[in-house]
Amino acid sequence: MTVLPAETVRVTKPDATLDLIAFENAVLRLGDTARASRLAGYVEAILEANPELVAAEPLLPLGATVHLPEWRIVGDKQSVRLWD
């Protein structure tokens, strides 16, 4: 099982969205864009941890603080299909 640690980040890019911040953090921690793109429920968990950001969506203001909760990735083994 892989765990993305909880952390707090600050919005430093104009036109940043919550899903972009979640994706970039996951890529940084996992080192794999394919795995990071399959994190079902991570953005929703971030919104739940930051209810004040709902009003700011879709674009987050520069300097906004975003708390990224700990996220456990279970069953993220990639399967290989020998035949289609």
PDB file as gemmi writes it, atoms N, CA and C in Angstrom:
CRYST1    1.000    1.000    1.000  90.00  90.00  90.00 P 1                      
ATOM      1  N   MET A   1       0.851  -1.173   0.000  1.00  0.00           N  
ATOM      2  CA  MET A   1       0.000   0.000   0.000  1.00  0.00           C  
ATOM      3  C   MET A   1       0.897   1.237   0.000  1.00  0.00           C  
ATOM      4  N   THR A   2       0.514   2.205  -0.791  1.00  0.00           N  
ATOM      5  CA  THR A   2       1.236   3.469  -0.890  1.00  0.00           C  
ATOM      6  C   THR A   2       0.430   4.543  -0.171  1.00  0.00           C  
ATOM      7  N   VAL A   3       1.118   5.459   0.486  1.00  0.00           N  
ATOM      8  CA  VAL A   3       0.447   6.541   1.206  1.00  0.00           C  
ATOM      9  C   VAL A   3       1.003   7.880   0.742  1.00  0.00           C  
ATOM     10  N   LEU A   4       0.099   8.763   0.338  1.00  0.00           N  
ATOM     11  CA  LEU A   4       0.483  10.151   0.075  1.00  0.00           C  
ATOM     12  C   LEU A   4       0.373  10.870   1.414  1.00  0.00           C  
ATOM     13  N   PRO A   5       1.453  11.472   1.906  1.00  0.00           N  
ATOM     14  CA  PRO A   5       1.401  12.102   3.231  1.00  0.00           C  
ATOM     15  C   PRO A   5       0.569  13.383   3.226  1.00  0.00           C  
ATOM     16  N   ALA A   6       0.017  13.690   4.384  1.00  0.00           N  
ATOM     17  CA  ALA A   6      -0.707  14.950   4.539  1.00  0.00           C  
ATOM     18  C   ALA A   6       0.301  16.092   4.506  1.00  0.00           C  
ATOM     19  N   GLU A   7      -0.089  17.169   3.869  1.00  0.00           N  
ATOM     20  CA  GLU A   7       0.773  18.349   3.841  1.00  0.00           C  
ATOM     21  C   GLU A   7      -0.054  19.562   3.453  1.00  0.00           C  
ATOM     22  N   THR A   8       0.525  20.713   3.655  1.00  0.00           N  
ATOM     23  CA  THR A   8      -0.119  21.967   3.294  1.00  0.00           C  
ATOM     24  C   THR A   8       0.708  22.637   2.214  1.00  0.00           C  
ATOM     25  N   VAL A   9       0.033  23.044   1.141  1.00  0.00           N  
ATOM     26  CA  VAL A   9       0.718  23.704   0.032  1.00  0.00           C  
ATOM     27  C   VAL A   9       0.073  25.063  -0.209  1.00  0.00           C  
ATOM     28  N   ARG A  10       0.803  25.926  -0.869  1.00  0.00           N  
ATOM     29  CA  ARG A  10       0.305  27.258  -1.206  1.00  0.00           C  
ATOM     30  C   ARG A  10       0.195  27.361  -2.724  1.00  0.00           C  
ATOM     31  N   VAL A  11      -0.874  27.988  -3.188  1.00  0.00           N  
ATOM     32  CA  VAL A  11      -1.088  28.182  -4.619  1.00  0.00           C  
ATOM     33  C   VAL A  11      -0.091  29.228  -5.110  1.00  0.00           C  
ATOM     34  N   THR A  12       0.765  28.821  -6.048  1.00  0.00           N  
ATOM     35  CA  THR A  12       1.803  29.727  -6.554  1.00  0.00           C  
ATOM     36  C   THR A  12       1.688  29.984  -8.051  1.00  0.00           C  
ATOM     37  N   LYS A  13       0.725  29.333  -8.691  1.00  0.00           N  
ATOM     38  CA  LYS A  13       0.547  29.513 -10.137  1.00  0.00           C  
ATOM     39  C   LYS A  13      -0.798  30.174 -10.417  1.00  0.00           C  
ATOM     40  N   PRO A  14      -0.824  31.140 -11.329  1.00  0.00           N  
ATOM     41  CA  PRO A  14      -2.126  31.693 -11.708  1.00  0.00           C  
ATOM     42  C   PRO A  14      -2.934  30.633 -12.453  1.00  0.00           C  
ATOM     43  N   ASP A  15      -4.218  30.706 -12.331  1.00  0.00           N  
ATOM     44  CA  ASP A  15      -5.128  29.772 -13.004  1.00  0.00           C  
ATOM     45  C   ASP A  15      -4.972  28.338 -12.506  1.00  0.00           C  
ATOM     46  N   ALA A  16      -4.526  28.146 -11.274  1.00  0.00           N  
ATOM     47  CA  ALA A  16      -4.397  26.797 -10.713  1.00  0.00           C  
ATOM     48  C   ALA A  16      -5.772  26.290 -10.286  1.00  0.00           C  
ATOM     49  N   THR A  17      -5.998  25.025 -10.520  1.00  0.00           N  
ATOM     50  CA  THR A  17      -7.229  24.373 -10.087  1.00  0.00           C  
ATOM     51  C   THR A  17      -6.880  23.329  -9.034  1.00  0.00           C  
ATOM     52  N   LEU A  18      -7.890  22.908  -8.290  1.00  0.00           N  
ATOM     53  CA  LEU A  18      -7.660  21.927  -7.243  1.00  0.00           C  
ATOM     54  C   LEU A  18      -7.196  20.594  -7.815  1.00  0.00           C  
ATOM     55  N   ASP A  19      -7.773  20.196  -8.933  1.00  0.00           N  
ATOM     56  CA  ASP A  19      -7.350  18.920  -9.523  1.00  0.00           C  
ATOM     57  C   ASP A  19      -5.917  18.991 -10.045  1.00  0.00           C  
ATOM     58  N   LEU A  20      -5.487  20.154 -10.520  1.00  0.00           N  
ATOM     59  CA  LEU A  20      -4.099  20.308 -10.959  1.00  0.00           C  
ATOM     60  C   LEU A  20      -3.140  20.208  -9.770  1.00  0.00           C  
ATOM     61  N   ILE A  21      -3.484  20.849  -8.668  1.00  0.00           N  
ATOM     62  CA  ILE A  21      -2.646  20.777  -7.472  1.00  0.00           C  
ATOM     63  C   ILE A  21      -2.580  19.343  -6.961  1.00  0.00           C  
ATOM     64  N   ALA A  22      -3.716  18.650  -6.948  1.00  0.00           N  
ATOM     65  CA  ALA A  22      -3.742  17.256  -6.501  1.00  0.00           C  
ATOM     66  C   ALA A  22      -2.882  16.385  -7.408  1.00  0.00           C  
ATOM     67  N   PHE A  23      -3.016  16.571  -8.713  1.00  0.00           N  
ATOM     68  CA  PHE A  23      -2.252  15.772  -9.674  1.00  0.00           C  
ATOM     69  C   PHE A  23      -0.753  16.027  -9.541  1.00  0.00           C  
ATOM     70  N   GLU A  24      -0.360  17.301  -9.484  1.00  0.00           N  
ATOM     71  CA  GLU A  24       1.068  17.621  -9.380  1.00  0.00           C  
ATOM     72  C   GLU A  24       1.675  17.069  -8.095  1.00  0.00           C  
ATOM     73  N   ASN A  25       0.932  17.141  -6.988  1.00  0.00           N  
ATOM     74  CA  ASN A  25       1.432  16.591  -5.731  1.00  0.00           C  
ATOM     75  C   ASN A  25       1.569  15.072  -5.826  1.00  0.00           C  
ATOM     76  N   ALA A  26       0.582  14.414  -6.426  1.00  0.00           N  
ATOM     77  CA  ALA A  26       0.636  12.956  -6.564  1.00  0.00           C  
ATOM     78  C   ALA A  26       1.793  12.530  -7.463  1.00  0.00           C  
ATOM     79  N   VAL A  27       2.020  13.245  -8.552  1.00  0.00           N  
ATOM     80  CA  VAL A  27       3.147  12.923  -9.441  1.00  0.00           C  
ATOM     81  C   VAL A  27       4.461  13.098  -8.689  1.00  0.00           C  
ATOM     82  N   LEU A  28       4.567  14.164  -7.918  1.00  0.00           N  
ATOM     83  CA  LEU A  28       5.783  14.412  -7.138  1.00  0.00           C  
ATOM     84  C   LEU A  28       6.039  13.274  -6.153  1.00  0.00           C  
ATOM     85  N   ARG A  29       5.010  12.813  -5.480  1.00  0.00           N  
ATOM     86  CA  ARG A  29       5.160  11.764  -4.463  1.00  0.00           C  
ATOM     87  C   ARG A  29       5.302  10.369  -5.069  1.00  0.00           C  
ATOM     88  N   LEU A  30       4.552  10.094  -6.139  1.00  0.00           N  
ATOM     89  CA  LEU A  30       4.552   8.753  -6.729  1.00  0.00           C  
ATOM     90  C   LEU A  30       5.610   8.581  -7.805  1.00  0.00           C  
ATOM     91  N   GLY A  31       5.968   9.684  -8.454  1.00  0.00           N  
ATOM     92  CA  GLY A  31       6.942   9.607  -9.535  1.00  0.00           C  
ATOM     93  C   GLY A  31       6.408   8.952 -10.788  1.00  0.00           C  
ATOM     94  N   ASP A  32       5.093   8.946 -10.944  1.00  0.00           N  
ATOM     95  CA  ASP A  32       4.478   8.249 -12.074  1.00  0.00           C  
ATOM     96  C   ASP A  32       3.178   8.960 -12.446  1.00  0.00           C  
ATOM     97  N   THR A  33       3.140   9.563 -13.629  1.00  0.00           N  
ATOM     98  CA  THR A  33       1.938  10.293 -14.044  1.00  0.00           C  
ATOM     99  C   THR A  33       0.748   9.364 -14.260  1.00  0.00           C  
ATOM    100  N   ALA A  34       0.993   8.152 -14.731  1.00  0.00           N  
ATOM    101  CA  ALA A  34      -0.109   7.216 -14.966  1.00  0.00           C  
ATOM    102  C   ALA A  34      -0.796   6.845 -13.653  1.00  0.00           C  
ATOM    103  N   ARG A  35      -0.020   6.534 -12.637  1.00  0.00           N  
ATOM    104  CA  ARG A  35      -0.606   6.194 -11.331  1.00  0.00           C  
ATOM    105  C   ARG A  35      -1.292   7.408 -10.718  1.00  0.00           C  
ATOM    106  N   ALA A  36      -0.679   8.571 -10.864  1.00  0.00           N  
ATOM    107  CA  ALA A  36      -1.252   9.791 -10.291  1.00  0.00           C  
ATOM    108  C   ALA A  36      -2.590  10.135 -10.935  1.00  0.00           C  
ATOM    109  N   SER A  37      -2.753   9.818 -12.192  1.00  0.00           N  
ATOM    110  CA  SER A  37      -4.004  10.144 -12.887  1.00  0.00           C  
ATOM    111  C   SER A  37      -5.145   9.206 -12.513  1.00  0.00           C  
ATOM    112  N   ARG A  38      -4.846   8.119 -11.818  1.00  0.00           N  
ATOM    113  CA  ARG A  38      -5.883   7.150 -11.449  1.00  0.00           C  
ATOM    114  C   ARG A  38      -6.269   7.202  -9.971  1.00  0.00           C  
ATOM    115  N   LEU A  39      -6.009   8.295  -9.295  1.00  0.00           N  
ATOM    116  CA  LEU A  39      -6.321   8.393  -7.870  1.00  0.00           C  
ATOM    117  C   LEU A  39      -7.776   8.804  -7.675  1.00  0.00           C  
ATOM    118  N   ALA A  40      -8.662   7.871  -7.726  1.00  0.00           N  
ATOM    119  CA  ALA A  40     -10.086   8.146  -7.575  1.00  0.00           C  
ATOM    120  C   ALA A  40     -10.390   8.640  -6.164  1.00  0.00           C  
ATOM    121  N   GLY A  41     -11.080   9.763  -6.077  1.00  0.00           N  
ATOM    122  CA  GLY A  41     -11.528  10.294  -4.801  1.00  0.00           C  
ATOM    123  C   GLY A  41     -10.575  11.255  -4.112  1.00  0.00           C  
ATOM    124  N   TYR A  42      -9.374  11.431  -4.639  1.00  0.00           N  
ATOM    125  CA  TYR A  42      -8.379  12.292  -3.977  1.00  0.00           C  
ATOM    126  C   TYR A  42      -8.815  13.758  -3.990  1.00  0.00           C  
ATOM    127  N   VAL A  43      -9.295  14.247  -5.111  1.00  0.00           N  
ATOM    128  CA  VAL A  43      -9.735  15.649  -5.190  1.00  0.00           C  
ATOM    129  C   VAL A  43     -10.921  15.879  -4.255  1.00  0.00           C  
ATOM    130  N   GLU A  44     -11.831  14.931  -4.198  1.00  0.00           N  
ATOM    131  CA  GLU A  44     -12.985  15.055  -3.315  1.00  0.00           C  
ATOM    132  C   GLU A  44     -12.545  15.108  -1.854  1.00  0.00           C  
ATOM    133  N   ALA A  45     -11.540  14.302  -1.493  1.00  0.00           N  
ATOM    134  CA  ALA A  45     -11.013  14.313  -0.122  1.00  0.00           C  
ATOM    135  C   ALA A  45     -10.360  15.656   0.197  1.00  0.00           C  
ATOM    136  N   ILE A  46      -9.697  16.244  -0.789  1.00  0.00           N  
ATOM    137  CA  ILE A  46      -9.078  17.558  -0.586  1.00  0.00           C  
ATOM    138  C   ILE A  46     -10.162  18.618  -0.385  1.00  0.00           C  
ATOM    139  N   LEU A  47     -11.228  18.547  -1.165  1.00  0.00           N  
ATOM    140  CA  LEU A  47     -12.337  19.492  -0.991  1.00  0.00           C  
ATOM    141  C   LEU A  47     -12.979  19.335   0.378  1.00  0.00           C  
ATOM    142  N   GLU A  48     -13.120  18.106   0.832  1.00  0.00           N  
ATOM    143  CA  GLU A  48     -13.697  17.852   2.153  1.00  0.00           C  
ATOM    144  C   GLU A  48     -12.808  18.441   3.255  1.00  0.00           C  
ATOM    145  N   ALA A  49     -11.499  18.391   3.059  1.00  0.00           N  
ATOM    146  CA  ALA A  49     -10.559  18.939   4.041  1.00  0.00           C  
ATOM    147  C   ALA A  49     -10.458  20.464   3.956  1.00  0.00           C  
ATOM    148  N   ASN A  50     -10.934  21.040   2.851  1.00  0.00           N  
ATOM    149  CA  ASN A  50     -10.845  22.489   2.621  1.00  0.00           C  
ATOM    150  C   ASN A  50     -12.190  23.032   2.147  1.00  0.00           C  
ATOM    151  N   PRO A  51     -13.218  23.009   2.987  1.00  0.00           N  
ATOM    152  CA  PRO A  51     -14.546  23.437   2.517  1.00  0.00           C  
ATOM    153  C   PRO A  51     -14.585  24.890   2.045  1.00  0.00           C  
ATOM    154  N   GLU A  52     -13.671  25.709   2.529  1.00  0.00           N  
ATOM    155  CA  GLU A  52     -13.646  27.119   2.118  1.00  0.00           C  
ATOM    156  C   GLU A  52     -13.243  27.289   0.660  1.00  0.00           C  
ATOM    157  N   LEU A  53     -12.651  26.267   0.055  1.00  0.00           N  
ATOM    158  CA  LEU A  53     -12.216  26.363  -1.338  1.00  0.00           C  
ATOM    159  C   LEU A  53     -13.344  26.094  -2.333  1.00  0.00           C  
ATOM    160  N   VAL A  54     -14.467  25.590  -1.849  1.00  0.00           N  
ATOM    161  CA  VAL A  54     -15.585  25.299  -2.748  1.00  0.00           C  
ATOM    162  C   VAL A  54     -16.036  26.572  -3.456  1.00  0.00           C  
ATOM    163  N   ALA A  55     -16.077  27.675  -2.739  1.00  0.00           N  
ATOM    164  CA  ALA A  55     -16.506  28.950  -3.331  1.00  0.00           C  
ATOM    165  C   ALA A  55     -15.479  29.488  -4.318  1.00  0.00           C  
ATOM    166  N   ALA A  56     -14.226  29.105  -4.177  1.00  0.00           N  
ATOM    167  CA  ALA A  56     -13.165  29.616  -5.050  1.00  0.00           C  
ATOM    168  C   ALA A  56     -13.029  28.818  -6.333  1.00  0.00           C  
ATOM    169  N   GLU A  57     -13.653  27.653  -6.404  1.00  0.00           N  
ATOM    170  CA  GLU A  57     -13.519  26.816  -7.587  1.00  0.00           C  
ATOM    171  C   GLU A  57     -14.118  27.512  -8.797  1.00  0.00           C  
ATOM    172  N   PRO A  58     -13.676  27.311 -10.005  1.00  0.00           N  
ATOM    173  CA  PRO A  58     -12.658  26.351 -10.401  1.00  0.00           C  
ATOM    174  C   PRO A  58     -11.232  26.874 -10.254  1.00  0.00           C  
ATOM    175  N   LEU A  59     -11.029  28.190 -10.299  1.00  0.00           N  
ATOM    176  CA  LEU A  59      -9.666  28.724 -10.197  1.00  0.00           C  
ATOM    177  C   LEU A  59      -9.393  29.174  -8.771  1.00  0.00           C  
ATOM    178  N   LEU A  60      -8.259  28.747  -8.243  1.00  0.00           N  
ATOM    179  CA  LEU A  60      -7.890  29.106  -6.881  1.00  0.00           C  
ATOM    180  C   LEU A  60      -7.084  30.402  -6.890  1.00  0.00           C  
ATOM    181  N   PRO A  61      -7.295  31.255  -5.897  1.00  0.00           N  
ATOM    182  CA  PRO A  61      -6.548  32.513  -5.861  1.00  0.00           C  
ATOM    183  C   PRO A  61      -5.079  32.281  -5.501  1.00  0.00           C  
ATOM    184  N   LEU A  62      -4.211  33.099  -6.058  1.00  0.00           N  
ATOM    185  CA  LEU A  62      -2.786  33.025  -5.714  1.00  0.00           C  
ATOM    186  C   LEU A  62      -2.613  33.215  -4.212  1.00  0.00           C  
ATOM    187  N   GLY A  63      -1.750  32.419  -3.623  1.00  0.00           N  
ATOM    188  CA  GLY A  63      -1.475  32.527  -2.199  1.00  0.00           C  
ATOM    189  C   GLY A  63      -2.407  31.731  -1.313  1.00  0.00           C  
ATOM    190  N   ALA A  64      -3.455  31.143  -1.892  1.00  0.00           N  
ATOM    191  CA  ALA A  64      -4.375  30.336  -1.086  1.00  0.00           C  
ATOM    192  C   ALA A  64      -3.635  29.131  -0.512  1.00  0.00           C  
ATOM    193  N   THR A  65      -4.025  28.741   0.689  1.00  0.00           N  
ATOM    194  CA  THR A  65      -3.430  27.585   1.343  1.00  0.00           C  
ATOM    195  C   THR A  65      -4.353  26.391   1.154  1.00  0.00           C  
ATOM    196  N   VAL A  66      -3.777  25.266   0.762  1.00  0.00           N  
ATOM    197  CA  VAL A  66      -4.553  24.047   0.525  1.00  0.00           C  
ATOM    198  C   VAL A  66      -3.971  22.931   1.385  1.00  0.00           C  
ATOM    199  N   HIS A  67      -4.821  22.341   2.227  1.00  0.00           N  
ATOM    200  CA  HIS A  67      -4.399  21.198   3.038  1.00  0.00           C  
ATOM    201  C   HIS A  67      -4.676  19.925   2.241  1.00  0.00           C  
ATOM    202  N   LEU A  68      -3.634  19.156   1.993  1.00  0.00           N  
ATOM    203  CA  LEU A  68      -3.773  17.881   1.293  1.00  0.00           C  
ATOM    204  C   LEU A  68      -3.792  16.780   2.349  1.00  0.00           C  
ATOM    205  N   PRO A  69      -4.913  16.069   2.490  1.00  0.00           N  
ATOM    206  CA  PRO A  69      -4.991  15.041   3.520  1.00  0.00           C  
ATOM    207  C   PRO A  69      -4.176  13.806   3.145  1.00  0.00           C  
ATOM    208  N   GLU A  70      -3.862  13.012   4.149  1.00  0.00           N  
ATOM    209  CA  GLU A  70      -3.194  11.738   3.875  1.00  0.00           C  
ATOM    210  C   GLU A  70      -4.124  10.892   3.011  1.00  0.00           C  
ATOM    211  N   TRP A  71      -3.562  10.237   2.018  1.00  0.00           N  
ATOM    212  CA  TRP A  71      -4.371   9.437   1.099  1.00  0.00           C  
ATOM    213  C   TRP A  71      -3.713   8.080   0.910  1.00  0.00           C  
ATOM    214  N   ARG A  72      -4.433   7.040   1.284  1.00  0.00           N  
ATOM    215  CA  ARG A  72      -3.925   5.675   1.148  1.00  0.00           C  
ATOM    216  C   ARG A  72      -4.382   5.094  -0.184  1.00  0.00           C  
ATOM    217  N   ILE A  73      -3.424   4.602  -0.927  1.00  0.00           N  
ATOM    218  CA  ILE A  73      -3.717   4.007  -2.229  1.00  0.00           C  
ATOM    219  C   ILE A  73      -3.677   2.496  -2.048  1.00  0.00           C  
ATOM    220  N   VAL A  74      -4.835   1.876  -2.148  1.00  0.00           N  
ATOM    221  CA  VAL A  74      -4.910   0.424  -1.988  1.00  0.00           C  
ATOM    222  C   VAL A  74      -5.196  -0.215  -3.331  1.00  0.00           C  
ATOM    223  N   GLY A  75      -4.631  -1.369  -3.541  1.00  0.00           N  
ATOM    224  CA  GLY A  75      -4.885  -2.103  -4.777  1.00  0.00           C  
ATOM    225  C   GLY A  75      -4.424  -1.375  -6.014  1.00  0.00           C  
ATOM    226  N   ASP A  76      -3.282  -0.702  -5.929  1.00  0.00           N  
ATOM    227  CA  ASP A  76      -2.819   0.054  -7.091  1.00  0.00           C  
ATOM    228  C   ASP A  76      -1.832  -0.739  -7.934  1.00  0.00           C  
ATOM    229  N   LYS A  77      -1.869  -2.044  -7.811  1.00  0.00           N  
ATOM    230  CA  LYS A  77      -0.992  -2.869  -8.642  1.00  0.00           C  
ATOM    231  C   LYS A  77      -1.492  -2.840 -10.076  1.00  0.00           C  
ATOM    232  N   GLN A  78      -0.577  -2.687 -10.983  1.00  0.00           N  
ATOM    233  CA  GLN A  78      -0.959  -2.693 -12.387  1.00  0.00           C  
ATOM    234  C   GLN A  78      -1.026  -4.135 -12.864  1.00  0.00           C  
ATOM    235  N   SER A  79      -2.054  -4.444 -13.595  1.00  0.00           N  
ATOM    236  CA  SER A  79      -2.163  -5.790 -14.148  1.00  0.00           C  
ATOM    237  C   SER A  79      -1.696  -5.779 -15.597  1.00  0.00           C  
ATOM    238  N   VAL A  80      -1.158  -6.882 -15.991  1.00  0.00           N  
ATOM    239  CA  VAL A  80      -0.684  -7.036 -17.361  1.00  0.00           C  
ATOM    240  C   VAL A  80      -1.549  -8.089 -18.023  1.00  0.00           C  
ATOM    241  N   ARG A  81      -2.118  -7.732 -19.169  1.00  0.00           N  
ATOM    242  CA  ARG A  81      -2.952  -8.677 -19.913  1.00  0.00           C  
ATOM    243  C   ARG A  81      -2.119  -9.274 -21.031  1.00  0.00           C  
ATOM    244  N   LEU A  82      -2.056 -10.580 -21.058  1.00  0.00           N  
ATOM    245  CA  LEU A  82      -1.287 -11.253 -22.097  1.00  0.00           C  
ATOM    246  C   LEU A  82      -2.027 -11.263 -23.430  1.00  0.00           C  
ATOM    247  N   TRP A  83      -3.361 -11.358 -23.349  1.00  0.00           N  
ATOM    248  CA  TRP A  83      -4.178 -11.359 -24.564  1.00  0.00           C  
ATOM    249  C   TRP A  83      -5.339 -10.404 -24.378  1.00  0.00           C  
ATOM    250  N   ASP A  84      -5.784  -9.829 -25.475  1.00  0.00           N  
ATOM    251  CA  ASP A  84      -6.963  -8.949 -25.419  1.00  0.00           C  
ATOM    252  C   ASP A  84      -8.225  -9.721 -25.634  1.00  0.00           C  
TER     253      ASP A  84                                                      
END                                                                             
